[in-house]
Amino acid sequence: MELRDIEIFLILAEELHFGRTADRLHVSAARVSQAIKKQERAIGTELFERTSRSVRLTRVGTELYDNLRPAFQGLHESIAMARRSAQGRTSMLRIGTINANNYELRAIWEEFRKRHPQWGLQLRHAEFVQPFAGLRSGDVDGLVTWLPVEEPDLTAGPVLFTEGRNLVLPVGHELAQGSTASFEMLADNPAATAGELVPEYWENEITPFYTPGGHRLDKVVTVTTSEQIMAEIAEGNMIHALPMHGRRFMNRPDLVYVPLTDLPILRWGLVWRSDGEDERVQALAQVIRDVGPIEL
């Protein structure tokens, strides 16, 4: 079998759906079907039982999957290690972090270093604009970012932590006196946008275009960095909803943070390039599953 055909078999064995397998591998459903039929002819029996309603492994298919999966994964990791060596990369695992609270996540970082002393771990700050550029260029091996992430070439892994959000206001703003705030309060105030510099689905997921009452936000201030957001708020040019940990790690005397009560909990997860997944990324993901998610 060719390596690509083996990969198609393994993914179909996991998904048990020709369409999802094709989407995951960025090929046509016909290509998946062709590869499976080729393998079945070579082996001499069916690997999958197919009906109009379901797909499932046969006994021979299950045995083949159990035998092929570890071998294929080992081969994939060997190729990844050779690629890193050819590019002059070390065993250092480089993680970009859009969040500002890595100190609060030290249980995860320390556990990774404890379990895997053969690898280094380097955390690098990443801005929220063009968030996946570092992953795609190979500058970082993984990224801690808010979810969801809906990119066909990226894998969204486990959740590190969850938190609420604050409404951030300039000192003296009329809304700064309350102990809590509602997202509805943004309706009559200028808000921020990053435009095409972030995925379109983030624009509505992180800071929705509409308040619960149906009022559309006036997103008129274009921002590209966290520092600019804070400066624009302090100058009275806008108010904005930010992750709650910003109050602890980006606090300023000219800003007021008021907890928001009517936005969903924000989830932060580890994301990596699907074709760059290796044993180091898998190891960190496992640590996160074992230790997290951390509730802040």
N, C-alpha and C positions, 0 to 999 in steps of 0.2 A: 504494500500500500504506500502511496505517497503521503508525505507529512500532512498536506492539506486535507486529504481524504480522511486521515485518522482524526484530525481535529474536528472535521464535520461530524464524524461518527460520535465522538465523545460529547460534543455540544448537543447533538440531537438526543443522545442518551440522557442528558440532564434536563433538557427542555421538554422532550416528548411532544414536540410541535414543530412542523416543518417551517412555518412562517416565522416563528420566534427565532429559530435557529438561523434562518437566512438573515434576519435583521441583525442578530448578534454578530454574525460573521461578515456582514456587508456583502452578501452574495444573493443570487436569486434562489427561490424555492426549487426551481428546476435543477439548479446546480447541486443542491443538497440531495434531491431525489436521485440524480444521476450518480453521485458519489456512493450512496448507500447501495444502489443496485449493482454497481461495479464491485463493491466489497462482497456482497452476497453471492455474486457469481463466482468470485475467486475462492470463497470459503465453502460454497456448495450448499448453503442453507440460508433461510431468512434470519436476519438479525432483529427485525422489528415486526410486530403484528400491527397491521394498519387496518382501521375501519374508517368510515366517514365521520366518526365521532371521536376516535382516540388513536393514540400511538403508544405502544408499550414494547419493552424489550422482550425478546424470546429468551429461553434458557441459555442458548449459545451466545446471544447478544449480551446477556448479563455477565457471563464468564469472560467474554472478550473485553468488556468495559473494565471489569475488575483487574484484568491483567495489563491492559493498555494504559490505564490512567496514570499509575505511578511512573511507568516508564516514559510516557510522553511528558509528564511534568518534569521529570529529571532531565530529559533532553532539552526542554524549553529553558530550564534554569541554567543549564550548561551553555547554551547559546547566548543567553543574557549575560552571563559572566564573561564570556569571550568578547562580547560586544563592548562591555564596560572596560575590559582590559585594552582592547584595540583603541578605544577613545581616551585612554589614559586616566580613566576614573578609578578611584580607590574604593575601598569597602565602606566608605562614609555614606550613610543614608541621609540625604538632604531633604528636609521637609519645609515647604513654604507654609506660613501661617498668616491668614488674613485676620484672625483674632489677635487680641492684645494681651490675653491673660494666660500665657504659657506657664506662669508661676503656679497658677491654680491647678494646672494639669500635670504638675511635676510627678505625681504618683505614676502616671503613664510613662513618662520619659525615663524615670528612674528604674521602673520595672523592666523596660526594654533594655537598658544598659546592663542591668543585673543579669538578665537571661542571656544576653548576646554580647559578651565582652569582646568578641572578635570583630564587631562592627562599631563604627562610630555613629553618633547621631548629631546632626547639625540642624538647628532651627533657624529659619530665615524669614524675616518679615516680608509679607507680600501685600500689595494694595488690592483693593476690590475691583479696580478697573482692569480690563483685559486679564481676568483672573487666571486663565488657564494657559497663558502664553509661556510661562516658565516650565510647566509640565510638558508642553508640546515641543519646546526647544531643547529639553533635556537639562535645563538649569537646576531643576529640582526633581526628586523622585516621587514625591507625594505632596499633597496640599490639604491643609486644614481649612475648611470653608463652610459657610452655611449651606444648608440643603433646601430645596432639591438641586441636583445637578443632572441635567438631561442632555448630555453630550454623547454622541454615538461612539467616539473613540476613547471615552473615559469610563472608568469603573468607580461607582460610588460605594464606598465601603462602610464600616461600622460607625456609629455615632459616638463621638467623644464626650460631648456634654450638651445640656439643654438649658435654656434660660428664657426669661421674659425680656421685655423691652422698656426703655425709658423714653419719655418725651423730653427732649433737650431744648431749653429755652435760654434766652439772655436774661441776666439779672435785671429785675425790674419789670419783666413782662407780666401782663395782667393774669396770665395763667399759672405763674410760678408760685402762687400762694397755696395751691391745693396740695393735699397729701397724696392724691392719685389723680390720674388724667384719663381721658377717653380719646381714642383715635379720632373721634368725631370733631375734636377741638382743632384738628389740622385744617378743617374745611375752609376756614376764612383766612388762612395764613399762607404765605409763600412756602413751598417745600422744595426739596432737592431732587435732581435727576442726574444720572450718569449717562443717559442717552444710549448710543450704540456701543459704549465702552463696556457694558455688562450685558449678559444674556437677557433677551426680552422677557423671559419668564421670571427673572429675578425682579425686574422693575415692578411687577405686580405682586410677587410673592413676599418680598422683603418689606416694601412700602407700598401697599395697595393703592391703585389709582382712585378707588372710591372708598369713602367711609362707610361704616355700617348703615348709616342713614341714606346712602345713595348719593352723597355729594362728591363730585370729582375734585381731586386735589389739584391745586394750582402749582404744578412742578415747573418752576421758572428759573431756578438757580442750578446751573450745571456745575457739578463737582467732580473732581478726579482724585482727590486724596483725603485721608481721614483728617489731616491737619486743616485742609481747606474747609471741610464741613464745620469743624469747631470754630474756625475764624468767622465764617459766614453767619453762624448762629450768634456768636458774641457781638458781631456788628449789627445785629437786628435785622439781617437780610432775609432770614427764614427761621422756621423751627423744624425739628426733624425727629423721627423715631430712630433710636440707636439701640444696639444690644446692651443689656443691662450691665455687663462687665465693664463697659466704658466708664461708668461712674467711679469704679474702683481704680482703673488703670489709665484713664485719660481725663481725670478730674481737673477742672480749672476754676479759679475763683470768680470768673466772669460768666459762668454758666450755672444753670439750675437743672437738676435731673428729677423728673417726676415720674413714678412708675405708671405705665400704661396698663389698663385692666381689660381691654377688649381686643387684643391682638393674639393670634395663636402663639404658642411656645416656639421659640426659634431653636432649630436643631443644627449642630455643627458636626461635620463628619470628615473622615479621611477619604480623599479622592486620588486616584492615580491613573496614569495612561495604561490602557488595557494591554498594549503590546510591550509595555515596559515593566509589567509585573514580574517580580523575582522573589527569591526567598527572603530578602530583607524586608520588602514591602509586606509580604505575607506575614512575616513574624511580627511586625508592628501592628498590623491589623488584628492579629490574634491577641496581642497584649491589650489592645483597646477593648476587644470583646470581653476579655477576662476582668479587666479593671473597671471599665465604663459601663454605661454612660454615667458621667458625673453630673449631678443636679446642682446647679448654682443658684 
